[in-house]
Amino acid sequence: MSTRQERRFRRRRRSARPAPEALRPAESTPLLLQAAAFLAVFTAAILVNLKTLHYGFLTSWDDPTYVVDNPWIRGLSRENLIYVFTKPYFANYLPLHLVSYMVDYSLWGLNPFGFHLQSVLLNGVNAILALFVTRRLFGNFLLAFLAALLFAVHPSHVEAVAWISIRKDLLSTAFLLLTVLFYHRAIGSRSLGRGVYAASVGCFTLGLLSKVSIVALPLFLLVLDWFPRAGRRRIPWKVAIANKIPYALIGLVLVRINTLVQVRAKAAYAQDPLPYLMVKGHAVWNYLALLTGIPSGRPVYDTPEFALGLISVVANLAGILALPVVLWIAHRRRWDVVGLGAGWVLALLLPAILFPLVTYMADRYLYGPSLGFCWMLAAGIVAVSRRTAESIPIRAGVTALLTALPLTLFAYRTIEYNRAWAGSEPLWRYAIARSKDYRVRNNLAQALMNEKRFPEAERLYKQASAVENIVSHQGLAAVYYDTHRYPEAQREIERALEIAHKHGAAYTDLTDATMEDLAEIEYTAGAIYWVQSQNQRAIEAWEAALRANPRHERAAQWLRTARGEPVPAK
C-alpha cells in the first residue's frame, strides 16, 4: 500500500507533465482562416434564429410591460435615462436592459423587427466573444472554434433570443465574456495589469446592470486561478482572493438593490429547506440534460413533487453536488477544460440554484452556462480525433464528423423550437401540451382575449382559477365586462382584490411592481362599478388605484370625470 508521501510525490509528478496534446496551444493560425472561423460562428448564430426577425411582440408575456406600454423606453432622452438609472422597473433594477430598448425605439419606433434584430445580432456577437474567450483560456484555436460554433446554435438560447423581454441575458453574457477576457489578460504578466483589470471590473459592473444573476462570476475567476495554464504563473491564494474583492463589493451592492425590489417566491417548496434543496437538485439534473440538446425546451416548467423516500431524497440532493464533484475530480486529475467548464456552469447557475426565484427553472438561465458545456464537448471531440489517427486528413475528417453530430442536433432543436415563439398563441399552445401550470392557461387566455375570442378565454381562465391567483379572476372580470355581464365581472374583480390584499396584507407590504398590479385591479373595479351606476364605489376604487400608483393616468382621468372636474390642458 502506498504511503501518503508516495501519493503526494506521484501527484507532483503528474502536475509537472506537459499539457495533453489536445489542449496544447495551437501553432499560429493563418489570419484568413481565423477570419473565416469568426465569420462562420457569427453566421451560424444568425441563421438558426433568422425566422425570429419576422415575429411580433409577445402580447401576453412581459413584452407589453417592458416595451410596448413602457413610457420610459421611448427614445434616448435625458429624462428616460435618469429614470431607469435611479428607479427600479417591474421589480428589477436593470437599467442597461431598458437602455437597449431605448436604442431600438430610437431607430425603429415600436416595429418589432428592430427589437428582434438587436437580439439576433447580440447572439452573434456573443458567439464571436465565446471564440475569443475560449482561445484565450485554452490556447487552442480548433477547440475554441468548435466550442463557439456549438455555442452559436445551442437550443437553450432560443428563449433568450426569440423573446424580446429576455434581452437581459444576451447583454449580461456579452459583458461577462468581456470580463473574463480582460481578467485573463490582466493576470497574464508578472504583475497585475491595472488597465485591463479595471476594464474587467467595469465590464462586470455593466453586466450586473444588465442582469444581476451573473453576480457569481468571481467564483469562476477563482477557479481560473486554481487551474493555471502551462507557462502561466500560479497566483497565491491571498492575492487571488484580494483581486476579487472589487467584483464582490459591486455585486453585493447590486444584489441588495434588486433584492429590495424583487418579488419573492411564494411556492410551498421555498419555505422548507429539504424540499427546496430537492427541487433545486432536480433542476440541476434537468439543466444538465438540456445542455445535451436531447430534451426539448419549454417556456414554463412544472415544479416537481416528491415523496420524501430515501432514494428520492438522495437522487435529487445529488444534483446539488454534481458540478462541485466534477470540478474537484477535474482539478485532481488536471483535466483543465473539464474543470473550467464545470466551474463556468456552476458559477453562472449558482444564483438560480441558491435563490428562491419566482420561476422553478427556465431555459434562459442556461444561456451563459451553456458555453462551459460546449468547452467540454469540443475538447472531447479534439481529444478523440487526435487519438484516432496520425494522418492529418483522417483526423480532420473525424473531427468534422464528430462535430457534425451535435451541431446538427443543436441546430435542428433551435430551428424547431423557434417556431413555437412565432406569437403568443402558438407559444402557449405549445406550452399547454407540456405543462399543467395555471400561468400557461392564463397566458393563452390573454392571447385569445386580444383576438376577442371570449368563450375560449373564459374556459381557460376558469381552469386556471382552480389555483388561487389574481390573474385568472382579473381575466374573467375582463371577459365578463367585454361581454356586458357586469354582475359576474364585479364578482371576479372583487375576488381578485381579495387575493391581492390577502397576499399583500397591506399596501406597505407590496413592491412597486405589485402596487402597479393592484392599481390596475382597482382601476378595473372602478370601471365595472361605474358602468353599473355605482358611482361612489367607482370613485373610491379609482382613488385606491391612485394611492397604489399615482402615475395611473386612466384612473386619474376617470376620477376627474366622475367628480365633474375639468380636464387639464395639455
C-alpha positions, 0 to 999 in steps of 0.5 A: 500500500502506498504511503501518503508521501508516495501519493503526494510525490506521484501527484507532483509528478503528474502536475509537472507533465506537459499539457495533453496534446489536445489542449496544447496551444495551437501553432499560429493560425493563418489570419484568413482562416481565423477570419473565416472561423469568426465569420462562420460562428457569427453566421451560424448564430444568425441563421438558426434564429433568422425566422425570429426577425419576422415575429411580433411582440409577445402580447401576453408575456412581459413584452407589453410591460417592458416595451410596448406600454413602457413610457420610459423606453421611448427614445434616448432622452435625458429624462428616460435615462435618469429614470431607469438609472435611479428607479427600479422597473417591474421589480428589477433594477436593470437599467442597461436592459431598458437602455437597449430598448431605448436604442431600438425605439430610437431607430425603429419606433415600436416595429418589432423587427428592430427589437428582434434584430438587436437580439439576433445580432447580440447572439452573434456577437456573443458567439464571436466573444465565446471564440475569443474567450475560449482561445484565450483560456485554452490556447487552442484555436480548433477547440475554441472554434468548435466550442463557439460554433456549438455555442452559436446554435445551442437550443437553450438560447432560443428563449433568450433570443426569440423573446424580446423581454429576455434581452437581459441575458444576451447583454449580461453574457456579452459583458461577462465574456468581456470580463473574463477576457480582460481578467485573463489578460490582466493576470497574464504578466508578472504583475497585475495589469491595472488597465485591463483589470479595471476594464474587467471590473467595469465590464462586470459592473455593466453586466450586473446592470444588465442582469444581476444573476451573473453576480457569481462570476468571481467564483469562476475567476477563482477557479481560473486561478486554481487551474493555471495554464502551462507557462502561466504563473500560479497566483497565491491564494491571498492575492487571488482572493484580494483581486476579487474583492472589487467584483464582490463589493459591486455585486453585493451592492447590486444584489441588495438593490434588486433584492429590495425590489424583487418579488419573492417566491411564494411556492410551498417548496421555498419555505422548507429547506429539504424540499427546496434543496430537492427541487433545486437538485432536480433542476440541476439534473434537468439543466444538465440534460438540456445542455445535451440538446436531447430534451426539448425546451419549454417556456414554463416548467412544472415544479416537481413533487416528491415523496420524501423516500430515501432514494428520492431524497438522495437522487435529487440532493445529488444534483446539488453536488454534481458540478462541485464533484466534477470540478474537484475530480477535474482539478485532481486529475488536471483535466483543465477544460473539464474543470473550467467548464464545470466551474463556468456552469456552476458559477453562472447557475449558482444564483438560480440554484441558491435563490428562491426565484419566482420561476422553478427553472427556465431555459434562459438561465442556461444561456451563459452556462451553456458555453462551459458545456460546449468547452467540454464537448469540443475538447472531447471531440479534439481529444478523440480525433487526435487519438484516432489517427496520425494522418492529418486528413483522417483526423480532420475528417473525424473531427468534422464528423464528430462535430457534425453530430451535435451541431446538427442536433443543436441546430435542428432543436433551435430551428424547431423550437423557434417556431413555437415563439412565432406569437403568443398563441402558438407559444402557449399552445405549445406550452399547454401540451407540456405543462399543467401550470395555471400561468400557461392557461392564463397566458393563452387566455390573454392571447385569445382575449386580444383576438376577442375570442371570449368563450375560449378565454373564459374556459381557460381562465376558469381552469386556471382559477382552480389555483388561487391567483389574481390573474385568472379572476382579473381575466374573467372580470375582463371577459365578463365586462367585454361581454356586458355581464357586469354582475359576474365581472364585479364578482371576479374583480372583487375576488381578485382584490381579495387575493391581492390584499390577502397576499399583500396584507397591506399596501406597505407590504407590496413592491412597486411592481405589485402596487402597479398590479393592484392599481390596475385591479382597482382601476378595473373595479372602478370601471365595472362599478361605474358602468353599473351606476355605482358611482361612489364605489367607482370613485373610491376604487379609482382613488385606491388605484391612485394611492397604489400608483399615482402615475395611473393616468386612466384612473386619474382621468376617470376620477376627474370625470366622475367628480365633474372636474375639468380636464387639464390642458395639455 
